[in-house]
Amino acid sequence: MSEEFAESYDINGPKCPPATQDIALNLENRKKAIDTAMYGPLNPAEPNDEYWQALADEWQVDAETARKQTCGNCAVFIQTPEMLDCIASGLTGEQNDEYDSIQEAGDLGYCEAFDFKCASARTCRAWVAGGPVTAAAKKKRTIAQTPAPKKDQVKGSEANPKGSADGKGKIKFDAKTEASLAAKVAEHNAKAPKGRKATLGMLKAVYRRGAGAFSVSHRPGMTRNQWAMGRVNAFLRLLKSGKPARAAYTTDNDLLPASHPRSTKKNAAITASGLIPEEQALAEALLFITNKYGKFDQDGDGVWAGYKPAAENDVASIGVKCSNCVFYKGGEECAIISLPVEPEGKCRFAVIPEGVVDVSQVPVRDDQDLELLLATAYAEGELSVELKKQDEYESPEEAILALTEFSGLGYEAEPAIRASWLRAIRNNENPFKRASALAVMTYDGLDSDLLPKREVN
């Protein structure tokens, strides 16, 4: 809430927010809502499928539900008689721009979060359930929606510049607050599952946002510090469990790690990459698997990614390499592989935008080669050995023999499969899982040292 709003408008009184009377200020504040919170759509009467789907993805709901979460039922959309009088008195009949010229936008109200006149049929990413605020509803605000006292309705900070709570900027706090947040990071990370670790930067951003939100609403009896720490605790719960305590809590999803299922970061690179629809669907599916089960790797736990370093990538020259893949995050980091990667390396899950790979250099099979390939694939399918689930084998001996056949290395591999099984028992691991990894990955697996040495031509 702006200082001007705090000085001129009391929700229980008749004073009008400046933006209801000042067209320029209203447009300025509305532009902030458009730029930072996706206020829209321009014409609510049109389908606007992409707009609603984008919000649905962020809110983790379906598009139909997202269409129902509008300004008209938002907890910060004010339509008290006093506010409607303020809006009416400030109307000049002048068409300000295309947003105001769309009559289908519906009834006007005042957005308490961004300080501007907004339309009931539109929405923004800051939507909060529980509105609108009317003469009757004003008395029904939840305790946590109590407007902050005027003395606490402040905006900005001398120590931290505007925009520092975006999770990228540096935030300065007193030593006591920073120590408290650091302790929460350590406590959380000691028990956090894979891909759910917190950083001090995350919590500082959440705390700063919570401290700012205290200026708009709070729970009576709580201090600004308590309100901000409460938001930090809610964020940590969301980070660890994957689900917020309240479904409406989506405002800090942008601070979650990209691998988190509710993170708004996870699809940013994919969305901006220019992938064709089927490639984008594949990329999103791989991210979904990674978010749920952890990154792919080559240590025998999970799906093998088939990563090859730069020295072994014989197609880097035509563009098939990590640096062109939508999952590459720079340096040695990949969004879906846990191994350190090289820009010139590659893996079998590479998703590369159209036009990047030099297709003129990709070998093309002739009809005879294709027929041979199909015949080989059919024969391999007929001769392939299908593994059962562990509990479907009557004994370890039966499982070891089945894994030996599956490996395709012949029965001379049986001692290696057996040794891998025994290693797992010695290390208190699942023996079937470890031996299976060796059977599947053979010489690229964790226990490849147990296999017969390959002949070198």
N, C-alpha and C positions, 0 to 999 in steps of 0.2 A: 504494500500500500504506500502511495507517495506521501511525502510530508504535506503537500498542498491538500490532498484528500483528507488526511488526518486532521488538519487544522480547520477545514471548512465543513466537514460532514460527519455527523453523528448518526449512527443507524437508528437511534431512537429519537432523533430530532429532525427539524425541517430544513437544515442547511443543505445546499446543493454542492456536489463535487464540481470542481472547476471544469472538468472535461465535458460536463453536460451543457455548459454555457459557452465553452471555447472550442470552436470547430477545429482549429489548428492543433490544439493540445489533444483533442479526442483522436484525430487522425494519427498523430505521433504515437500515442499509446496503443492504438489499434495495430499500427504497423509493427510494433514490438511483439504484439501477440501473434501476428501472422508469421513474423520471422523466427520467433523463438518457440512458439507453441502450436504452430500449424493451424491457426484460427481460420476457419473456412467451413464449407467450400464456398466459392464465389457465388454460385447459383444453386441453392439447395434443391430446386425443382428438377435439376438434371441428375442422372444416375451417379456421377462422380465415383465410379467403382474403385479407381486407384486410390483416391483420397481415403475412402472409408476402409479399404483393405489395409492401408498403411497404418491407420489408427488401430484397427483390429489386431494387427500383428504386434503393435506396441503394448496394447492392453491385454494381450493373450486371450482374446475372445473372438467369436466369429463376426463376420462383417455385418450380419443382420443385427446382432446385439450392439455393435459399435454405432450403427445408425440411430439407435434409440438413446444413446448417451449424448444428449445435446445440451446447449446452453440453457434451454428451457427447463431442464430438470437438474441443473448443476447447483451445488450448495453455495456458490459465490455469485449467483445470478440474482440480482436484487430487483424486485418489482413491487416494493411497498408503495402505497398511495403517494407518500411523500417523494419517493424517488421518481415515480412516473410523472409527477407534477414538475420535478426538476427537468426531466427529459423534454416534456412538452414545452416548458418555458424557454428552453434553449434551441428549439427547432426554428429555423429561419425560412424553411421552404426551399432553400438552395440545395441542389444536387451536388454533393461533394465529390463523389467519384462512383465508379461502377459498383463498389460494394454497397453503397447507400442506395443505388438506383434499382437494385433487385428487390422488388416488392415481396416476392415469394419468401424472402428471408424470415418473415414472421414478425411477431411482436418484439419490441425493443425492451431491454432491461439494462441494468448497469453491472458490469463485471467488476467485482470487488478485488479480484486478483490482479488485473491489468489496468484498472482505472479507465475504462472507456465504455461507450454505449455499444452493446452487442445484440445480435439477433437471436431469438430463441431457437430457430431452426438450424443454426450453425453450432459448432463446437470447437474444442481445442484439446491438446494433449494433457492440459492441466485439469480436465474435467473431474469433479468430485461429486459423488452421489449425495442426494439429500435436498435438492432444490425444487423449485425456486424459493427465494426468500420473499414472502408476501406478508401482508399485515397479520395473517393468522400464523404463517410458518415462522415468522420472526420470533414468535414466542416458543417455537418448537425446535430451535437450534439445539444440537447436541452440546453437552458441556464443553467438549473439545473445540466447538466452533464459536466459543464466546469471543467477541472482539476484544483485542488487547486494550488496556487503558491508554489514554492519549499520550501519557508520558513515555510509553513503551512503543508507540507507533513511529519507529525510526526506520530510516532506509540508508543503506550504505555503511561503510566503515572507513575510518582514517587509516587503519593498518592494512586493510585488504581492498584492492581496487575492484571496481565493478567487473563482473564476469569471472572472478577468481574461483567461484564455486562450480565451474564447469568440469572440474576433475583434472584439468590440465595445468592450471596456474598454481603458483605457490601461495599458500595461506599461512599467515602468522597468527599464532595463539599464544597466550601466556603459558609459562612452563607447566603449571598445574594441569591445565586443560590438555596440553599436548601429551603429558605423561599419562593421563587417564585414557586418552585415545590409543596411545602406544600399548598400554596394558591390555586394552580390549582386543587389539590386533593379535598380540601374542597369545592370549587366552583362546581366541577364536581359531587361530591357525593350528594350535596344538591338537584340535579335534576335527578340524574341517576336512571333508572328503576331497578327493582329487578334483581340481578345477574350481574349488570354492574358497580359495584363500583370499584374505583381506589385505589391503595395504593401508599404510597410514594416510596416504593421499586420498584414498576413497573416503575414509571416515572423516577426515578434515573437511572434505567437500560436503558430505552429508550433514555434519554438525553445523557448518556455516549456513547451509540452506535451512536447517531447522531453526537456527537463531533468527534468520530473516523472516521465516514464516510466523514466528512468535509475534511479530508486529501486526499481523493480520488476525490471527486467532490463537487462542491458548486455552488451557484448562485452569480455571481459577485456583490459586494456591500454589501453582508451579512457577518457578523462576525461568528466565530465558535459558539458562544453562540446563536445567532439568528437562525443558521442552526439547532442546537440541539433542541432549543425550538420549532421550526417549526415541527420537527419530533414528539415532545411530543404532540403538538396540533393535529397532524394527528392521533396519537395513541388514544387520548381521543375521537376524533370523531368516530374512528373505534369501540372503546370500548362501546360507548353509542348507536350508530346507528346499529351496527352489520355489516356495510359495509364500506370499505375504500373509500376515495375520488378517489383514483387511484387503479384499479384492481391489478396492479403489486406490491402494497404495502402488502407484506406478511411476511416481514423479522422480524416483532415483534409479530407475532401470538403466539409464544411460551410464551409470557409474559401475554397473556390474561387469565382471570379466566377459570378454566376448564369447567364452565357452559356456556361460550360464544360459539356461533355457529361456530366461526372461530378459536377457540383455538386448538392448536396442542396437548394440554395436555389431552383433554377429552377422547381419546380412548387409552391412553397409558396403563392404568391398564387392560383394556379389551383385548388389543392386546397381552399383555404379560401373560395373565391369563391361557392360554391353553384351552379356551372354545371350544366346538364343534361348527360348523358353525351356527346351528340353535339357540344355546344359545347366541352366539356372536351377531347374528342378533337381538335377543330379547333385549339384554343389550344395543345395540346401539339405538334401537327404544325407549327404556325408557329414555335414555340420551337425545335423540332428543326432546321428549315430555317435559322433564324437562327444557332443554335449551330454548324452545319456550314459555312455559307457567309458568315456575317456579317449584320449588320443590313440591313434594307431601307432604301432611300433614293431620292433623286430626281436623282442626278448622272449617270445614264446607266450606272452600273455595278451590275448586279443587277436585282432586281424592283422596279418602281415601286410605292410604297405609296399614292400618291394623297392625301397629307396636305394638309389645308386648315386654315389658321389660324382662330382664333376669329371674325375679322371675316367670313370666308367660309362659316362653318358655319351653315346655315339650319335645322338640326334640333337645335341644342343645347338649345333650350327644352323639348324632349320627352325629353331624357336621352341622346341620341346624341352623346357627347363623350368626350374622352380621360380626363377625371377619373373616368368610370364604367367605363372599360375595364380588364380584368384586367392589361393590360400596362403601365398607367401607373404609374410609380415615384415620382411627385412632382416638383415643380419643372418642369424642362424635359426630364426624362428618360423615355424609353419603352424597354421591354425589347426591342422588335423593330425600331424605327425609329431611324436614326442622327441624324436631324434634331432640333433643339430643338423641343419641342412645347409647346402651351399647354393648360391644363386644359379650355378651352372649344373646342379644336380637334377634328378628327376625321380618320380615314383609312379606307380601304376594308377594312382588316383588323381593325376594332374587334370585340372579343368582349366583350359586356356581359351580366351575369347577368340571369336572368329577373326580371321585376317592376320593373326599374329604368326602362325606357323606357315612356312613357305611350302605350300602343298605341292608345288611343282617338283620338289625334291623328295617327296614321299614315294617310295617304291610302289608300283601298281602291279598287281598280279594279273596275268593273262587268264583266259578261260581254262586252260589246262591246269595251271597252278591252282585255280579256285576249285576245280573238280577234285584235285588231289587233296586239297585242304579239307573239303567237305567229307570226303571219304575217310580221311584220317580221323577227323572229329567224330564221325559216326562209329568207327571201329573202336576208338578210345572210350566212347560212351558205352558201347556194348561190353567192353572188357573191364570197365572201371569197377573198383571195389568201393562199396558204400559203407561208411562207418556208422555204427549204431551209437546210441547213447550209452554212457558208462554202465548204467544199471541194467542194460539189456544183455550184457555178457555174463555168462554163468560163473566165470572164474577169471583171475588175472591172466592166467596162461592163455585162455581163449582171446582175451583182449589184446595181449602182446602179439599173438600170431596174426590177428586181424590188422593191427597197426603195421606189422611188417609187410603184409601183402599190399596195404594201402600205399606204403611209401614208394612202391614201384622199383625198389633197389634190389629185389630178389631176397632169397632167404639168408644170404650172407649178412644182411642188415639186422637180423633177429637179435644177435648179441648186443648190438648198440641200442635197440629199442628196449631190451630188458635192462641194460645198464642205466638208461635214462629213467626207467621206472624205479629202479633201486635208489638212484640219486634223489629222486623226489621224496621217497620214504625217509631217507636219511635226513633230508632238509625239512621234514614235516610239511611237505607240499602235497598237492593232489597228483598222484602218480600217473593217472590216466591223462590228465591235462598236459603234463610235461612230456610224456611219451608221444602224445598226439601231435604236439607242436613239432617234435623231431620228425615224425612221419610225414607231416604236411610240408615243412620247410626244408627238410633234409640238410643239405650242406650249408644252408643259410640260417639254420636254427641254432638255438642256444647250446645244444649238445652235439654239434656237428663233429667235434673232436672224437666222438665215439665211433663214428662211421668208418668203414673201410676207406683207405686213402684212394682218391681218384687218380686214374692213370693220366699222365700228361703226355700228349702226343708230340 
